Amino acid sequence: MTRFKCSGRFLGATAILLSISVILIVFVNPPHTRILHSSFPQITPKHNSSTLTLNDVRCTGTHDTSHIQVVVKTGTNIIYDKLPTQLLTALRCIQDPLIFADSEQDIGPYHVHDVLANVNETLKITHPDFAYYRTIREYESAGRDIRLLRDSSRQAAWDLDKYKFIHMLVQTWERRPGYDWYVFVEADTYLFWGNLVQWLERMDPGQPLYLGSAATFNGEKFAHGGSGVTLSRAAMARVLDGDPDLAARYDERMHEEIYGDYVLMKALKEKGIPLSDKWPMMQGEKQNTLPFGPGPDSGVRHGCQPLITMHSVTPMDVNAMWNYEQRRQTPEVPLLIGELYDYFMGRALPSERNDWYNLSDDLMFRAPGVEGTRQKSPLELTPVEELAYSSFELCRKACKEHPKCFQYSYHDQTCGFSFSYRLGYRKDPEGDDGPYKSGWLLDKIEKDREDHPCRAPEWL
């Protein structure tokens, strides 16, 4: 009888413990809710979360990556908006990334260095460009949420950011000398790790190489920072060794400059290191704005080049792209630009879409008397083009007539053509503006893709 009572109490206690365990499991790991109406196709994970934490198909392989140093530049007021997702996904293969911002802190196991720590103290205390830097210190000491500065200090953060580039170079060389390659990206840059590793294997780090996507300012080309900048070991040594005053020298003139990545080019050019343009492999676009097919006038087709970087990615963009990379059947094969068309654009592309802007602006048609860029002279217009501004239907008709037009958009008596094809984004009417509407000539697009298959990666 005693044994029975003890067993009963034991079973009762066991039942209570099991009930508590179930409740804890549900509350700690609630069932995932499917999110509808995403800008990108939803992907159902093929592994559970714990397995994905341990396995990333991009990280496995025989390639040695210990000679590559990845450096991430960001801002304190946005660091929690963008960086955590990157560290969980796109940057997860990186061995000990070097992270710089305008304050010192830790994010989990990652340390963030204050890239401006070595700027002259007088400059930091007195110069108007550093007023925002001083505000960050005040917020930190008062325990205030620095994210509150995101909107009010947008321009101030931009003015401060230009000082980071040269100091980032100097601190990187001091903290991590001797790597073959230094890859500088921003918190809204997506880095295609597998492609990057294979690409760098094709080049000699003993040569002074400055690689990036060319932008132009004051008639000079420089590597756009958001699209990423890659420097070889020889380039870093040439620009930094024997020049301890480099950062201080450029700090004195920085207030006269606008773009920090432009000034970085100046420092490299001063040491005889020219830019090697690697666009479209290094991109200022992302999945939904990336152009496919031929461009307007560059002569470079967008499709067979492997992607190294994309820019202006949101955390959702990063997650969608990372999930896509996990599902590739052959991750060792370079991911080409054209491959993204099939998944992110081509699978369910409509012929037209309301409240949508597909970035068609290579050739513009406006109402008579309205002047603007990229439009034909009235004397060169065909009869159909003369009426393209008047309606969406006539805009489409003119696009079908034009041999280079793949897609078009219409808004407020303005018709735009595009000589490449891309998805674009939702655009609702604002104020008194009329609606946006976009269209794609699907037959033309498919024929272009059939006529120009990718037989091999076109490395640049």
N, C-alpha and C positions, 0 to 999 in steps of 0.2 A: 504493500500500500504506500509505504514511504517512497519506494522507488518510483511508483506511478506518479505521485504528486511532484517529485523532483523532475521527472520527465516532462510533465505537463508545464511546469514553470519554465523549464528549458525551452520547450517548443514555443511557448508564448513569447518568451524573450527573443527567440530567433525570429518569430514573425514580426515583432515590433522593429527589430533591427533591419530586416529586409524591407519593411515599409519605409523606414527612414531613408534607406539607401536609394530606393526608387525615387523618392521625392527629391533628394539631393541631386541625383543624376538629371532629372527633368529640369530643375531650376538652374543648375550649373551649365548644363548643355541642352538648352531648349531646342525643340525641333526646328530645323531650318525652314523658313518661309520662302517660297518661290517669289522672286521679284519680277513683275511684269513690266512691259513697256520700256525695257532697257534700250539704249542707243545701239547696243551690240548684241549679237546672238547669245542667248543663254547657253552655258556649258554645264553639263552635269558631270561632276568629278568622277573619274574612273577609279580613284583611290580614296580611302578615307583620309581625314585631315592629318592624323598622326603619321600615316605613311607618306603623305606629301611633304610633311615637315622634314622627313629623313631623306627623301628621294626627289631629285630634280633632274630630269633627263638632260638638261643642258650642262649639268656639272660633271656628268660621268663621261669617261673617255680616256684616251691615251695621251692627249695633249698636255704638255707641261705648261702651267700657267703661272708658275712662281716668279717669272721674270716680268710680269705685267702688274703695274700699280695703278689702280683706279682711284681717282680723286673726285669727290663730290662737293660742289659749292652750293650753298643755299643761304636763306635768310632766317633769322631767329623768329620773326613774326609769322612765317609760313612753314616752319620746319615740321610741325606736327600734322600739317595738312597733307604733306606730300612724301616726306622721307620714310615714315614707317612702312607704308605700302611697298615702296621700292626695296627696302631692306628685307621684306618678307617674300619678295617675288624676283624682280629683275636683277637685283644686286646680290642675290643669295649665293651665287657661285663665287663671288669675289672674296679672295683671301685678304682679310683685314683692310677694308677700304679706308682711305684717309678722308675725313669729313671736316669741312670748314664752314663756318658761319660767322656772324658778327657778335658772337658771345660764346662763352665756354660752358659746356654742359654735357650730360650723359643721356643717351637714349637707350635704355636697356643695357646691353653689354657694349654698346658702341660709344666711343668718346668723340665729342664734337669740339674742335679747336677753334679758338677765336683767331681768325686769320688776320685781324687788324691789331693784334696785341702789340706788335713791334712798331707800329706807326709812331712817329715823333709825338711825345706827350703834349707839347705846346699846340701842335696841329689838332690833336684830338680834343683839347680843352677849348680852343678858341675858334676853329674854322666852322663856318656855317654848314658845310657839308657833313660835319660830324655831330650836328645837333641831334640827329636821330640816334646816333651811337650813344650819346649821353643820355637820351631818353630811355633807351634800352636798359642802361645801368640803373637808372632811377626806378624803373618798373621792377627790375630784379631785386633791388634792395628793399622795396616796399612790398614784395610778394604779390605784385599785380600780374594779371594774365596778359602777357605780351601779345597774344593773338588779337587783343582789342585794337592794336595799332594797324592791323592789316589794311583797312580802308582809308583811315585818316592820314597814314604816313606812306602811302604808296609811292609818291614822287620822292619823298625823303629817302626811302629805302633804295630807290633807283639811283639817286645821287651818291649814296654811300657805296653802292655795289661796285662801281667802277674802280674803287681803290683796292678791291680784293684781288684782282687778277695777278698783278706782279707779286704781291705778298704771298699769294697762294703758290706761285712758282717757287719763290725763295724758300718758304717753309717746307714744301714738298721735298725739295732737294736736300734740305737739312735733316728732315725726319726720316726720309726713305731714299737715301742715295744708292746708286749702283744698279737700279732696275734697267732692263732693256727698253721698256716702253712705259710712258706715263699718259694715261687717258683721263682727261678732265671733262666731267659732265656736270649737269645741274640737276636739282631735285625733280625737275619736270622733263628730264631726258630719259628715253627708254634705250637701254643698251642691249644689243643683241650679242650676248656673250659668246656663243658658239661661232658666229660669223666673225666677231672681232678676233678671236684666238687664231682662226685659220687665216685671216687677212694679214695679221702681223707676222705670221710665219713666212709670208711671201716677201718680206722686206728686211733690210739690213739695219739694225739699230745703231751700227757704227757710223752710219751716214746721218748728217744733221737734217732730220726730217720734221717738217711742220705740216700736219695734215688736218684738213677740216673742210667744211662747206663754205664756199666763198660768199661773202657779202661785200658790198661796196660802199665806201664813205670817203668823201673828198677825193674821188677818183682813184682810190687805192683799195685793193682787195685784202680782206682779213678773214680769218676763220670765225664764223658765227659761234659764240660761246654756248648757246643753247643747243646747237646741233652737235656739240662736242669738239674738243681739240685734242689731238694726239701728238705727242712729242717723243722723239727717240732719245736714247741715252746721250748720244753725241750732241743733239740739239740742246738738251738741258745743260750739259757740261759747257758747251761753248757760250751760252748766254749767261751762265751763273758763275762759273769758276773764275776766280781772279777779279770779281766785280762786287765787293761787299756792299757798295753804296747804291746798287741798282734800284732797290725799292725806294730808298729815300730820294734819289734823284728824280724818279718819276712821280713821287708824291707831291713834289713842289710844283709840278706842272699839271697835275691831274685835274685841278679845279677848272682848267680851261678846256678840258676834254668832255666828251659826252659818253662814249662807249669804252668800257674797260677792255673788251676783247679787241677793239681797234688799237688801243695802247699796247696791248700784249704783242700785237703784230709789229708795232713800232720797235719794241725792245728786241724782238727776234730779228727784224730787218737790220737793226743797228749792228748786229753781230753777223750779218751776211746769211741769214737763214730765210729763204723765201717760202711763201705758202704754196703747197701742192693741193689743188682743189679736188676734193673727193666726193662732191655732189654728183649724182643723187644717192650714193651709198650712205652718206651722212646727211640727214634730212632735217629741215625745219618744219616738216609736216608730220601728221600722225595717221592712224588707220583711215579715218573718215575724210581726211583732206589730202591724202597722198595721191598725186596724179599718176595715172596709168596710161600706157600707150605713148604716142609721140607728144612732144612738147610744142609750144608755139613757134619757137625759132632757134632753139639750142642745138638741134640735130641729134640730141641724146634721147633715145627711147627709154621710157620708164617701165621696166619690166624684168630684165635679165640681170640687173645688178643686185648683188647681195646687200641686204640692209645692215648697217652698222649702228646707226642711231635714228631716233625720231624725237621731235621736240614738242613742247606744249602739251604733254600728255597729262591727263587728270589721273587720280588714283583708279578710277573706273577703267580708263584706257589701259593703264598699266596692268591691271588685273586681267582684263580681257585678252591682252596680248600674251601675257605670261601663261594663261590657261591654254591659249591656242598652241603655244610652243610645247606645252606638255603633251599635247595630243598628236603631235607630228610622228608619223610612223618611222621616219628616218632622221632623227635629230642631228646626225653627223653630216647630213647633206645641207649645204648652205641654203638659208631661207632667202628667197629672191623676192623682189618687190611684187612681181606679178602673182606670186603665190597668195599674197594678201588680198588681191582682187577676188579670187575665187571664194574665199571664205567670208570676208567682211563686206563685200559689195555685190558680187555677181550672183550669189545664190538666190536672192529674192529681189532683184532690182526691178522696180516698176518702170513703166514707160514715162510716167509723170507723177508728180507728188505736190500736193498743196502745202502751203506754209513751210516751204523748204527752199534752201539756197544751196545749190551744188557748185558754187564758186566758178561759174562760167563768166569769165571777163577777159578772154584773149582778144575778142573783137566785139565792139559795142555799137548798138544802133539806137539812136535817141530821136526824139521828136524834132521836126524841122526848127532850126533856130537855137536848139540846145546844144552847147558845145561841151566836150569832155575828152578824156583820153581814150586811146585805142579805138578810134572810129575812122571809118573810111571818109574820104572826101565825097561830098554829095555828087560830084561828077563821075565817081567810080561805082556808084550803087547800081545793082541790077534792079529791074522793076519789082521783084519780090522783096529785095532788101529795103527798098524805099518805104515799104509798108510794115517792115518787121517790128517797128516800135509800137504799132497800134493795137496789137492783141497777142495773147499767148499762142493762139493757133497760127497766126501769121509769122510769129517768131519761129515756131517749129518748122513751118514750111520753108523759111529762108535757111534754116540750119540744114534741112534735108538737101537743099540745093547746093550748099557750099561743100566742096570736096574734103575739107579738113575739119568740119564741125562734127563732133560726136555727141554733144549735149548742149543744153541751152537753159537760160533762166529768164524770167520775165517779172518786172516790177515797175509800177508807176511810169508807164510809157517808155520803158527801157528794156531792150532785148540784148542779152549777152550770149556769145558763143564761147565754147571751149574746144581747143584742139587736142586735149587729152580728156580722160574721163575719170571722175571721182565722185564720191558719195555726197559730201557736204554735210549740212546739219540743219536742224529745224530752225526756222526763223519766223517768229510771229510778228504781225504788224505792230508798229510803234507809233503812237500819236496819230497824226493824220495820214501816215503812210499807208498805202494800199498793201494788199497781200503779196507775198512772194510765191512764185510757183516755178518748179523746175521740171525738166524733161530730159530723157535720154533716148538716143536712137539705138535701140538694142541690136538691130541687125548690123549696123555699121560697127558697133563695138565688137560683136562676136566675130565679124569678118576680119577686123584688125587683129584680133587675138589669134585667129586661125592662120593668118598670113605671116605672123611674126612669133613663132614658137621659140621658147628658150631651149637651146640645145646644150648650153654650158654656161656656168656663171661668168659674168663679165666683170671681173675684178678690175678696179681702177687703181 
